[in-house]
Amino acid sequence: TTYSTPVIATIQGVDLLIAGAADGTVQAFKAATGEPVWKFVLSKRGLNTSVVVMGHNVYAAHSEENIDTSVMGRLVCIDATGKGDVTATHERWRIDGLGDGYASLALGDGMLFACDNAANLYAIDPDSGQQFWQFNYGNAAKGSPVYGDGKIYVGEEAGKWHVLQVDKKGCRELD
């Protein structure tokens, strides 16, 4: 099973439906016809997080077993301009060991945000994959972060909500 919500993005003038799948792939289909365009094999198990798209970059994450290493979890940036199986050809960057298995990614103010399963929030440069910082806001995370007005709003499994002030230099809890 998978809990990934598909997104629609226009890539090279074509509307694509892009989503994580139960077979561990990220897949893109022409939204108008359902015709497969590309796939990227990311995990040995299903993907539960939704992808986010900026320009022609697709960001995806999981906390399961990787296809090419015994390290669990990966965050990846995929160039969405390819055709067919783009696993070996269209990966822009990756971070292995980041176990974001439930919380979907978020983008804001030049940063990509990921929450791992242990409620650590990561701020990452979406172009290079360089980590700006990491901040622990609780014990377990399944809820997705929301970015707005320089803040991240995120819940943790125990029902607590956090308002976090963020920028490229760091993070501090406001409430």
PyRosetta script that sets phi, psi and omega in degrees:
from pyrosetta import init, pose_from_sequence

init()
pose = pose_from_sequence("TTYSTPVIATIQGVDLLIAGAADGTVQAFKAATGEPVWKFVLSKRGLNTSVVVMGHNVYAAHSEENIDTSVMGRLVCIDATGKGDVTATHERWRIDGLGDGYASLALGDGMLFACDNAANLYAIDPDSGQQFWQFNYGNAAKGSPVYGDGKIYVGEEAGKWHVLQVDKKGCRELD")
pose.set_psi(1, 164.4)
pose.set_omega(1, 178.0)
pose.set_phi(2, -147.7)
pose.set_psi(2, 152.4)
pose.set_omega(2, 179.6)
pose.set_phi(3, -118.1)
pose.set_psi(3, 12.6)
pose.set_omega(3, -178.6)
pose.set_phi(4, -70.9)
pose.set_psi(4, 129.2)
pose.set_omega(4, 176.7)
pose.set_phi(5, -91.3)
pose.set_psi(5, 128.6)
pose.set_omega(5, 179.4)
pose.set_phi(6, -67.1)
pose.set_psi(6, 153.7)
pose.set_omega(6, 173.6)
pose.set_phi(7, -123.9)
pose.set_psi(7, 154.0)
pose.set_omega(7, 174.8)
pose.set_phi(8, -106.7)
pose.set_psi(8, 130.5)
pose.set_omega(8, 178.6)
pose.set_phi(9, -140.8)
pose.set_psi(9, 144.6)
pose.set_omega(9, 176.3)
pose.set_phi(10, -94.0)
pose.set_psi(10, 115.5)
pose.set_omega(10, -179.1)
pose.set_phi(11, -120.4)
pose.set_psi(11, 120.6)
pose.set_omega(11, -178.9)
pose.set_phi(12, 51.4)
pose.set_psi(12, 41.7)
pose.set_omega(12, 176.2)
pose.set_phi(13, 79.7)
pose.set_psi(13, 3.8)
pose.set_omega(13, -178.8)
pose.set_phi(14, -116.4)
pose.set_psi(14, 129.6)
pose.set_omega(14, 175.2)
pose.set_phi(15, -74.8)
pose.set_psi(15, 120.4)
pose.set_omega(15, 179.8)
pose.set_phi(16, -114.8)
pose.set_psi(16, 141.1)
pose.set_omega(16, 167.9)
pose.set_phi(17, -94.3)
pose.set_psi(17, 120.9)
pose.set_omega(17, -175.6)
pose.set_phi(18, -123.3)
pose.set_psi(18, 132.5)
pose.set_omega(18, -178.1)
pose.set_phi(19, -157.4)
pose.set_psi(19, 155.6)
pose.set_omega(19, 168.7)
pose.set_phi(20, -77.5)
pose.set_psi(20, 147.8)
pose.set_omega(20, -174.0)
pose.set_phi(21, -122.2)
pose.set_psi(21, 167.1)
pose.set_omega(21, -177.8)
pose.set_phi(22, -69.2)
pose.set_psi(22, -16.2)
pose.set_omega(22, 178.6)
pose.set_phi(23, -93.5)
pose.set_psi(23, 9.4)
pose.set_omega(23, 177.7)
pose.set_phi(24, 86.5)
pose.set_psi(24, 10.3)
pose.set_omega(24, 179.0)
pose.set_phi(25, -104.4)
pose.set_psi(25, 157.7)
pose.set_omega(25, 164.3)
pose.set_phi(26, -102.9)
pose.set_psi(26, 130.9)
pose.set_omega(26, -175.5)
pose.set_phi(27, -129.1)
pose.set_psi(27, 148.9)
pose.set_omega(27, 177.2)
pose.set_phi(28, -125.3)
pose.set_psi(28, 135.0)
pose.set_omega(28, 179.2)
pose.set_phi(29, -129.4)
pose.set_psi(29, 148.1)
pose.set_omega(29, 172.1)
pose.set_phi(30, -63.4)
pose.set_psi(30, 124.4)
pose.set_omega(30, -175.1)
pose.set_phi(31, -64.2)
pose.set_psi(31, -32.8)
pose.set_omega(31, -176.2)
pose.set_phi(32, -76.4)
pose.set_psi(32, -28.5)
pose.set_omega(32, -172.3)
pose.set_phi(33, -123.4)
pose.set_psi(33, -18.2)
pose.set_omega(33, -175.1)
pose.set_phi(34, 82.0)
pose.set_psi(34, 2.8)
pose.set_omega(34, -179.6)
pose.set_phi(35, -65.4)
pose.set_psi(35, 128.5)
pose.set_omega(35, 177.7)
pose.set_phi(36, -63.1)
pose.set_psi(36, 138.1)
pose.set_omega(36, 178.3)
pose.set_phi(37, -111.4)
pose.set_psi(37, -53.9)
pose.set_omega(37, 178.1)
pose.set_phi(38, -151.9)
pose.set_psi(38, 163.2)
pose.set_omega(38, 172.6)
pose.set_phi(39, -141.8)
pose.set_psi(39, 152.0)
pose.set_omega(39, 178.9)
pose.set_phi(40, -132.3)
pose.set_psi(40, 118.5)
pose.set_omega(40, -178.9)
pose.set_phi(41, -82.3)
pose.set_psi(41, 117.5)
pose.set_omega(41, -172.9)
pose.set_phi(42, -113.3)
pose.set_psi(42, -36.7)
pose.set_omega(42, -170.4)
pose.set_phi(43, -143.4)
pose.set_psi(43, 160.0)
pose.set_omega(43, 174.7)
pose.set_phi(44, -82.1)
pose.set_psi(44, -7.6)
pose.set_omega(44, 179.3)
pose.set_phi(45, -131.6)
pose.set_psi(45, 173.2)
pose.set_omega(45, -176.5)
pose.set_phi(46, -62.5)
pose.set_psi(46, 153.1)
pose.set_omega(46, 179.9)
pose.set_phi(47, -99.0)
pose.set_psi(47, 130.1)
pose.set_omega(47, -178.7)
pose.set_phi(48, -105.2)
pose.set_psi(48, -19.3)
pose.set_omega(48, -179.1)
pose.set_phi(49, -87.5)
pose.set_psi(49, 148.6)
pose.set_omega(49, 175.3)
pose.set_phi(50, -84.6)
pose.set_psi(50, 146.4)
pose.set_omega(50, 177.0)
pose.set_phi(51, -77.0)
pose.set_psi(51, 160.8)
pose.set_omega(51, 167.6)
pose.set_phi(52, -125.3)
pose.set_psi(52, 153.0)
pose.set_omega(52, -175.4)
pose.set_phi(53, -128.5)
pose.set_psi(53, 136.0)
pose.set_omega(53, 173.2)
pose.set_phi(54, -137.0)
pose.set_psi(54, 116.9)
pose.set_omega(54, -175.3)
pose.set_phi(55, 63.7)
pose.set_psi(55, -125.6)
pose.set_omega(55, 176.7)
pose.set_phi(56, -105.3)
pose.set_psi(56, 18.3)
pose.set_omega(56, 177.5)
pose.set_phi(57, -102.1)
pose.set_psi(57, 133.5)
pose.set_omega(57, 175.8)
pose.set_phi(58, -112.9)
pose.set_psi(58, 130.1)
pose.set_omega(58, 179.8)
pose.set_phi(59, -110.7)
pose.set_psi(59, 131.3)
pose.set_omega(59, -177.9)
pose.set_phi(60, -140.8)
pose.set_psi(60, 152.4)
pose.set_omega(60, -178.0)
pose.set_phi(61, -144.6)
pose.set_psi(61, 161.2)
pose.set_omega(61, 174.2)
pose.set_phi(62, -159.1)
pose.set_psi(62, 169.7)
pose.set_omega(62, 177.5)
pose.set_phi(63, -123.7)
pose.set_psi(63, 18.0)
pose.set_omega(63, -176.5)
pose.set_phi(64, -97.0)
pose.set_psi(64, -165.5)
pose.set_omega(64, -179.6)
pose.set_phi(65, -75.4)
pose.set_psi(65, 130.0)
pose.set_omega(65, 177.1)
pose.set_phi(66, -74.7)
pose.set_psi(66, 158.6)
pose.set_omega(66, -177.7)
pose.set_phi(67, -78.4)
pose.set_psi(67, -18.1)
pose.set_omega(67, -171.8)
pose.set_phi(68, -128.7)
pose.set_psi(68, 7.8)
pose.set_omega(68, 179.2)
pose.set_phi(69, -156.9)
pose.set_psi(69, 161.5)
pose.set_omega(69, 179.1)
pose.set_phi(70, -84.7)
pose.set_psi(70, -4.5)
pose.set_omega(70, 177.2)
pose.set_phi(71, -67.5)
pose.set_psi(71, 136.2)
pose.set_omega(71, 179.2)
pose.set_phi(72, -90.1)
pose.set_psi(72, 135.7)
pose.set_omega(72, 174.9)
pose.set_phi(73, 88.3)
pose.set_psi(73, 147.5)
pose.set_omega(73, 177.8)
pose.set_phi(74, -163.1)
pose.set_psi(74, 143.7)
pose.set_omega(74, 168.1)
pose.set_phi(75, -116.6)
pose.set_psi(75, 132.9)
pose.set_omega(75, -173.9)
pose.set_phi(76, -137.3)
pose.set_psi(76, 150.6)
pose.set_omega(76, 172.1)
pose.set_phi(77, -112.9)
pose.set_psi(77, 123.5)
pose.set_omega(77, -177.5)
pose.set_phi(78, -112.4)
pose.set_psi(78, 131.1)
pose.set_omega(78, 171.9)
pose.set_phi(79, -77.0)
pose.set_psi(79, 115.7)
pose.set_omega(79, -172.0)
pose.set_phi(80, -87.0)
pose.set_psi(80, 17.5)
pose.set_omega(80, -177.2)
pose.set_phi(81, -93.9)
pose.set_psi(81, 2.6)
pose.set_omega(81, -175.2)
pose.set_phi(82, -86.1)
pose.set_psi(82, -177.9)
pose.set_omega(82, 177.8)
pose.set_phi(83, -135.7)
pose.set_psi(83, 145.0)
pose.set_omega(83, 178.2)
pose.set_phi(84, 76.0)
pose.set_psi(84, -150.1)
pose.set_omega(84, 178.3)
pose.set_phi(85, -80.5)
pose.set_psi(85, 109.1)
pose.set_omega(85, -175.6)
pose.set_phi(86, -102.7)
pose.set_psi(86, 12.7)
pose.set_omega(86, -175.5)
pose.set_phi(87, -55.5)
pose.set_psi(87, -45.8)
pose.set_omega(87, -175.8)
pose.set_phi(88, -86.8)
pose.set_psi(88, -10.4)
pose.set_omega(88, -170.7)
pose.set_phi(89, -118.7)
pose.set_psi(89, -21.3)
pose.set_omega(89, -171.0)
pose.set_phi(90, -122.5)
pose.set_psi(90, 20.4)
pose.set_omega(90, 173.0)
pose.set_phi(91, -81.3)
pose.set_psi(91, 123.3)
pose.set_omega(91, 178.5)
pose.set_phi(92, -86.1)
pose.set_psi(92, -45.1)
pose.set_omega(92, 175.8)
pose.set_phi(93, -160.3)
pose.set_psi(93, 166.1)
pose.set_omega(93, 177.7)
pose.set_phi(94, -147.4)
pose.set_psi(94, 155.5)
pose.set_omega(94, 170.5)
pose.set_phi(95, -126.7)
pose.set_psi(95, 110.5)
pose.set_omega(95, 177.8)
pose.set_phi(96, -84.1)
pose.set_psi(96, 147.6)
pose.set_omega(96, 176.4)
pose.set_phi(97, 88.9)
pose.set_psi(97, -2.4)
pose.set_omega(97, 175.8)
pose.set_phi(98, -88.6)
pose.set_psi(98, 105.1)
pose.set_omega(98, -172.2)
pose.set_phi(99, -91.1)
pose.set_psi(99, 73.0)
pose.set_omega(99, 177.9)
pose.set_phi(100, -95.9)
pose.set_psi(100, 92.3)
pose.set_omega(100, -172.7)
pose.set_phi(101, -101.5)
pose.set_psi(101, -15.3)
pose.set_omega(101, -175.1)
pose.set_phi(102, -130.2)
pose.set_psi(102, -42.8)
pose.set_omega(102, -177.2)
pose.set_phi(103, -77.5)
pose.set_psi(103, 127.1)
pose.set_omega(103, 177.4)
pose.set_phi(104, -71.6)
pose.set_psi(104, 162.1)
pose.set_omega(104, -178.8)
pose.set_phi(105, -79.0)
pose.set_psi(105, 163.5)
pose.set_omega(105, 176.0)
pose.set_phi(106, -140.9)
pose.set_psi(106, 151.7)
pose.set_omega(106, 176.7)
pose.set_phi(107, -121.4)
pose.set_psi(107, 143.7)
pose.set_omega(107, 175.4)
pose.set_phi(108, -175.8)
pose.set_psi(108, 135.2)
pose.set_omega(108, 173.7)
pose.set_phi(109, 52.0)
pose.set_psi(109, 44.3)
pose.set_omega(109, 177.4)
pose.set_phi(110, 75.5)
pose.set_psi(110, 18.9)
pose.set_omega(110, 179.4)
pose.set_phi(111, -131.4)
pose.set_psi(111, 145.7)
pose.set_omega(111, 171.0)
pose.set_phi(112, -103.6)
pose.set_psi(112, 129.7)
pose.set_omega(112, -178.2)
pose.set_phi(113, -111.6)
pose.set_psi(113, 135.1)
pose.set_omega(113, 177.2)
pose.set_phi(114, -134.2)
pose.set_psi(114, 140.7)
pose.set_omega(114, 175.9)
pose.set_phi(115, -114.5)
pose.set_psi(115, 119.8)
pose.set_omega(115, 177.2)
pose.set_phi(116, -80.0)
pose.set_psi(116, 173.6)
pose.set_omega(116, -174.9)
pose.set_phi(117, -65.1)
pose.set_psi(117, -17.7)
pose.set_omega(117, 179.6)
pose.set_phi(118, -97.1)
pose.set_psi(118, 18.3)
pose.set_omega(118, 176.8)
pose.set_phi(119, 64.5)
pose.set_psi(119, 39.0)
pose.set_omega(119, 169.4)
pose.set_phi(120, -100.0)
pose.set_psi(120, 127.5)
pose.set_omega(120, 176.9)
pose.set_phi(121, -95.7)
pose.set_psi(121, 129.2)
pose.set_omega(121, 178.1)
pose.set_phi(122, -112.1)
pose.set_psi(122, 137.5)
pose.set_omega(122, 170.7)
pose.set_phi(123, -110.2)
pose.set_psi(123, 126.1)
pose.set_omega(123, -171.2)
pose.set_phi(124, -130.8)
pose.set_psi(124, 143.0)
pose.set_omega(124, 173.4)
pose.set_phi(125, -71.0)
pose.set_psi(125, 117.0)
pose.set_omega(125, -176.0)
pose.set_phi(126, -68.0)
pose.set_psi(126, -19.0)
pose.set_omega(126, 179.4)
pose.set_phi(127, -83.9)
pose.set_psi(127, -39.4)
pose.set_omega(127, -173.6)
pose.set_phi(128, -108.8)
pose.set_psi(128, -20.3)
pose.set_omega(128, -173.7)
pose.set_phi(129, 83.6)
pose.set_psi(129, 2.6)
pose.set_omega(129, 178.2)
pose.set_phi(130, -68.8)
pose.set_psi(130, 133.0)
pose.set_omega(130, 178.8)
pose.set_phi(131, -82.0)
pose.set_psi(131, 126.4)
pose.set_omega(131, 174.6)
pose.set_phi(132, -78.2)
pose.set_psi(132, -48.3)
pose.set_omega(132, -178.3)
pose.set_phi(133, -166.6)
pose.set_psi(133, 172.2)
pose.set_omega(133, 176.5)
pose.set_phi(134, -136.7)
pose.set_psi(134, 140.7)
pose.set_omega(134, -178.3)
pose.set_phi(135, -141.0)
pose.set_psi(135, 126.7)
pose.set_omega(135, 177.2)
pose.set_phi(136, -89.0)
pose.set_psi(136, 125.8)
pose.set_omega(136, -178.8)
pose.set_phi(137, -117.3)
pose.set_psi(137, 4.3)
pose.set_omega(137, 179.6)
pose.set_phi(138, 177.9)
pose.set_psi(138, -149.3)
pose.set_omega(138, -176.1)
pose.set_phi(139, -113.0)
pose.set_psi(139, -36.9)
pose.set_omega(139, -177.7)
pose.set_phi(140, -148.4)
pose.set_psi(140, 137.8)
pose.set_omega(140, -176.2)
pose.set_phi(141, -125.3)
pose.set_psi(141, 132.4)
pose.set_omega(141, 170.4)
pose.set_phi(142, -133.8)
pose.set_psi(142, -21.8)
pose.set_omega(142, 179.6)
pose.set_phi(143, -79.5)
pose.set_psi(143, 146.7)
pose.set_omega(143, -178.1)
pose.set_phi(144, -84.8)
pose.set_psi(144, 143.0)
pose.set_omega(144, 177.4)
pose.set_phi(145, -74.5)
pose.set_psi(145, 149.6)
pose.set_omega(145, 174.7)
pose.set_phi(146, -121.9)
pose.set_psi(146, 131.4)
pose.set_omega(146, 179.8)
pose.set_phi(147, -103.6)
pose.set_psi(147, 137.0)
pose.set_omega(147, 173.9)
pose.set_phi(148, -168.7)
pose.set_psi(148, 136.1)
pose.set_omega(148, 173.9)
pose.set_phi(149, 55.9)
pose.set_psi(149, 39.1)
pose.set_omega(149, 178.8)
pose.set_phi(150, 75.9)
pose.set_psi(150, 14.0)
pose.set_omega(150, -177.4)
pose.set_phi(151, -128.1)
pose.set_psi(151, 152.5)
pose.set_omega(151, 169.4)
pose.set_phi(152, -109.3)
pose.set_psi(152, 131.0)
pose.set_omega(152, 174.2)
pose.set_phi(153, -110.2)
pose.set_psi(153, 121.3)
pose.set_omega(153, -175.6)
pose.set_phi(154, -150.2)
pose.set_psi(154, 142.2)
pose.set_omega(154, 176.2)
pose.set_phi(155, -104.3)
pose.set_psi(155, 160.9)
pose.set_omega(155, 174.0)
pose.set_phi(156, -118.6)
pose.set_psi(156, 167.9)
pose.set_omega(156, -172.8)
pose.set_phi(157, -57.4)
pose.set_psi(157, -31.0)
pose.set_omega(157, -178.2)
pose.set_phi(158, -76.6)
pose.set_psi(158, 0.7)
pose.set_omega(158, 177.0)
pose.set_phi(159, 94.3)
pose.set_psi(159, 0.9)
pose.set_omega(159, 178.1)
pose.set_phi(160, -83.1)
pose.set_psi(160, 141.5)
pose.set_omega(160, 175.4)
pose.set_phi(161, -107.7)
pose.set_psi(161, 145.5)
pose.set_omega(161, -179.2)
pose.set_phi(162, -127.6)
pose.set_psi(162, 138.7)
pose.set_omega(162, 171.2)
pose.set_phi(163, -112.5)
pose.set_psi(163, 117.6)
pose.set_omega(163, -173.4)
pose.set_phi(164, -118.7)
pose.set_psi(164, 127.0)
pose.set_omega(164, 174.4)
pose.set_phi(165, -82.2)
pose.set_psi(165, 125.3)
pose.set_omega(165, -175.0)
pose.set_phi(166, -129.9)
pose.set_psi(166, 146.4)
pose.set_omega(166, 166.7)
pose.set_phi(167, -153.7)
pose.set_psi(167, -176.2)
pose.set_omega(167, -175.2)
pose.set_phi(168, -69.5)
pose.set_psi(168, -15.1)
pose.set_omega(168, -179.4)
pose.set_phi(169, -89.2)
pose.set_psi(169, -22.0)
pose.set_omega(169, -177.8)
pose.set_phi(170, 167.4)
pose.set_psi(170, -168.6)
pose.set_omega(170, -174.7)
pose.set_phi(171, -142.7)
pose.set_psi(171, 141.6)
pose.set_omega(171, 172.7)
pose.set_phi(172, -141.6)
pose.set_psi(172, 145.5)
pose.set_omega(172, -178.4)
pose.set_phi(173, -80.5)
pose.set_psi(173, 126.7)
pose.set_omega(173, 176.5)
pose.set_phi(174, -93.9)
pose.set_psi(174, -35.7)
pose.set_omega(174, -176.4)
pose.set_phi(175, -159.5)
pose.dump_pdb("model.pdb")
